[in-house]
Amino acid sequence: KIWNVGNRSCLRSLPLASVSTKKQGSYGLCSVFLPGDTHVVVGTREGYLMIVDIASGDIVYTEKAHDKEIWSIDMKKPSGYNADDRITLVTGSADKTVKFWELESQDDDSDEEASNHVGQPMVVHTRTLESSDDVIAVRYSYSNEKRLVIVSTLDCLIKVFFDDTLKFFLSLYGHTLPALALDASDDDAILASGGADKSIKIWGLDFGDTHRTLYGHSDSITDLKFVRKTHNFFTSS
């Protein structure tokens, strides 16, 4: 569903037709808007990435991205410093992998259905990061100088990797149940995580130390997002 933030009304409901059976719908678990807000990428329980045209409601591209549920998706916009930079997506799945995708435009080919979507966005798999357990949440940091990839797994750990090399950087211990939501501040000074243990933890991204632990919900924290250019954030439960 697409919502109007101003008056909290539903603007559009987008059905996710099943790729395999064409009869029953797929189950969306996570989503992200592409630049321009004309398309949205949805990760499904069946392991598909679907790109949906918001205006028409059509699914313009489908990719079998993972073998199990895609629990989380995030997008990295070009930095502007490098002409070769592209829009990149990262997905985390229960198949114990984190996969990276580049956004491209569909070309014409012999497939009649695909030819109707020429010029529409598509994703191309570029890299895979293997995990020791199911991936619950994944996020990019915001700094162009030291871009990080933050991964939460089912074993209650949060691991931080460098985006360019995928080299391990930090391991954050503290949640007694998996962290379901993550976000970094704009300046990459702190990371906030919300867990199934009902706690919110604030971490330093320089050394991985715990700054504070907050309790304000009576059930699992399902989402968390920083307000841009501040150290304030919202949580939902």
C-alpha positions in Angstrom: 0.0 0.0 0.0 1.1 3.6 -0.8 0.2 6.2 1.8 -0.1 10.0 1.8 2.0 11.1 4.8 0.1 14.4 5.2 -3.4 13.1 5.7 -2.5 9.4 6.4 -4.8 8.2 3.6 -4.1 5.2 1.3 -3.3 6.3 -2.2 -2.9 3.0 -3.9 -2.9 -0.8 -3.2 -0.5 -2.7 -5.4 -1.2 -6.4 -5.8 1.9 -8.7 -6.0 1.0 -11.4 -8.5 2.8 -14.7 -7.9 5.5 -15.3 -10.4 5.3 -19.1 -10.1 1.6 -19.8 -10.2 0.1 -16.5 -11.6 -2.9 -17.2 -9.3 -2.1 -16.4 -5.7 -0.3 -13.3 -4.6 3.2 -13.1 -3.2 3.7 -11.9 0.4 5.7 -8.7 0.6 8.0 -8.3 3.6 10.1 -5.2 2.9 10.2 -2.4 0.4 12.2 0.7 -0.7 11.3 3.6 -3.1 13.6 4.2 -6.0 14.7 7.8 -6.7 11.9 9.8 -8.3 9.3 7.9 -6.3 7.9 6.3 -9.5 8.8 2.8 -8.6 9.1 0.7 -5.5 11.2 -2.5 -5.0 9.5 -5.2 -2.9 11.2 -8.2 -1.3 8.9 -11.2 -0.8 8.5 -14.2 1.4 9.1 -16.4 -1.6 12.5 -14.8 -2.2 11.6 -12.6 -5.1 12.6 -9.0 -5.8 9.7 -7.2 -7.6 9.9 -3.7 -9.1 6.4 -2.1 -9.2 5.4 0.9 -11.3 3.4 3.0 -8.8 1.3 4.8 -11.4 0.1 1.8 -13.3 0.4 -0.8 -10.5 2.2 -3.2 -12.9 5.1 -5.4 -11.9 7.7 -4.3 -14.4 10.6 -6.6 -13.3 10.9 -9.8 -11.2 14.1 -11.5 -10.0 14.4 -14.7 -8.0 16.9 -13.1 -5.6 17.1 -15.5 -2.7 16.2 -19.1 -1.8 14.2 -18.0 1.3 12.4 -14.9 2.7 13.9 -11.5 2.0 13.5 -9.8 5.4 15.2 -6.5 4.7 16.2 -4.2 1.8 18.1 -0.9 1.7 19.3 1.5 -1.1 22.5 3.4 -1.5 22.4 6.5 -3.8 25.4 7.6 -5.8 27.8 9.7 -3.8 28.3 12.3 -6.6 32.0 12.1 -6.2 32.5 9.3 -8.6 31.0 9.3 -12.1 30.9 5.5 -12.1 28.8 5.3 -9.0 25.4 3.6 -9.5 22.3 3.2 -7.4 22.9 0.0 -5.3 20.5 -2.1 -3.4 21.3 -4.6 -0.6 19.1 -7.4 0.5 19.2 -9.7 3.6 17.6 -13.1 3.6 16.8 -16.2 5.7 19.0 -18.1 3.3 22.0 -16.7 5.3 23.2 -14.3 2.5 23.4 -10.6 2.0 23.3 -9.7 -1.7 24.2 -6.5 -3.5 22.4 -5.3 -6.7 22.9 -2.5 -9.2 20.0 -0.7 -10.8 20.0 -0.7 -14.6 17.4 -0.1 -17.4 15.9 -3.0 -19.2 16.9 -3.5 -22.8 14.8 -4.8 -25.7 15.1 -8.5 -26.4 13.1 -11.3 -28.0 10.9 -11.9 -25.0 7.5 -10.3 -25.8 6.6 -9.6 -22.1 10.0 -8.1 -21.3 9.8 -5.9 -24.5 6.8 -4.1 -23.0 9.0 -2.9 -20.2 11.9 -1.5 -22.1 13.5 1.4 -20.2 12.0 0.3 -16.9 14.4 -0.4 -14.0 15.8 -3.8 -13.3 18.4 -5.1 -10.9 21.7 -7.0 -11.6 23.4 -9.1 -8.9 27.0 -8.0 -8.2 28.2 -9.4 -4.9 27.2 -11.8 -2.1 28.2 -11.7 1.5 27.8 -15.1 3.3 26.4 -15.1 6.9 26.7 -17.6 9.7 22.9 -17.3 10.4 19.7 -16.0 9.0 19.9 -12.3 8.1 17.1 -10.3 9.8 18.0 -6.7 8.9 20.5 -4.9 6.8 21.3 -1.2 6.4 23.8 1.1 4.6 25.5 3.9 6.6 25.3 7.4 5.1 28.9 8.6 5.0 30.6 8.7 1.6 34.0 8.7 3.2 33.6 5.4 5.1 30.5 3.6 3.8 29.5 0.7 6.0 27.0 -2.2 5.7 25.3 -3.2 8.9 23.9 -6.7 9.3 21.7 -8.1 12.0 21.4 -11.9 12.3 19.3 -14.5 14.0 22.1 -15.2 16.6 21.5 -11.8 18.2 24.7 -10.3 16.7 25.0 -7.1 14.7 28.0 -7.1 12.4 29.5 -4.1 10.5 31.4 -4.4 7.2 33.1 -2.0 4.9 31.0 -1.6 1.8 33.8 -1.4 -0.7 35.7 -4.6 0.3 33.1 -6.3 2.5 35.9 -6.6 5.1 34.7 -7.2 8.7 34.9 -4.1 10.9 32.9 -4.4 14.1 30.7 -7.0 16.0 28.1 -5.5 18.3 27.0 -7.7 21.3 24.2 -6.8 23.7 20.7 -7.8 22.4 19.4 -11.0 24.1 17.0 -11.6 21.1 17.7 -10.6 17.4 17.7 -7.0 16.4 14.8 -6.5 14.0 15.5 -2.9 13.0 18.6 -0.8 12.4 19.5 2.7 11.3 22.6 4.9 11.4 22.6 8.7 12.0 23.5 10.9 9.0 27.0 11.6 10.4 27.6 7.9 11.1 28.5 8.7 14.6 25.9 6.4 16.1 23.8 3.3 15.3 20.5 2.6 16.8 19.0 -0.9 16.9 15.6 -2.2 18.1 15.2 -5.8 19.1 12.8 -8.6 19.8 14.0 -8.3 23.4 12.0 -5.0 23.6 15.1 -2.9 24.0 16.7 -0.1 22.0 20.4 0.1 22.0 22.6 3.1 20.8 26.1 2.2 19.6 29.1 4.1 18.7 30.2 3.3 15.1 33.9 4.1 15.8 34.6 1.4 18.4 31.3 -0.5 18.7 30.7 0.5 22.3 27.2 0.7 23.8 26.2 4.3 24.6 22.8 3.6 26.0 20.1 1.0 26.4 16.5 2.3 26.3 13.2 0.6 27.2 9.9 2.1 26.0 7.9 -0.7 24.4 6.1 -3.7 25.8 6.7 -5.9 22.8 9.3 -6.4 20.0 10.5 -3.3 18.2 9.7 -3.8 14.5 11.1 -0.6 12.9 13.4 2.3 13.7 14.4 5.3 11.7 16.5 8.4 12.4 15.3 11.9 11.5 17.7 13.3 8.9 20.5 15.5 10.2 19.7 14.8 13.8 20.3 12.2 16.5 16.5 11.8 17.1 14.8 8.7 15.9 11.3 7.0 15.8 10.6 3.4 16.8 7.5 1.2 16.2 6.5 -1.9 18.0 
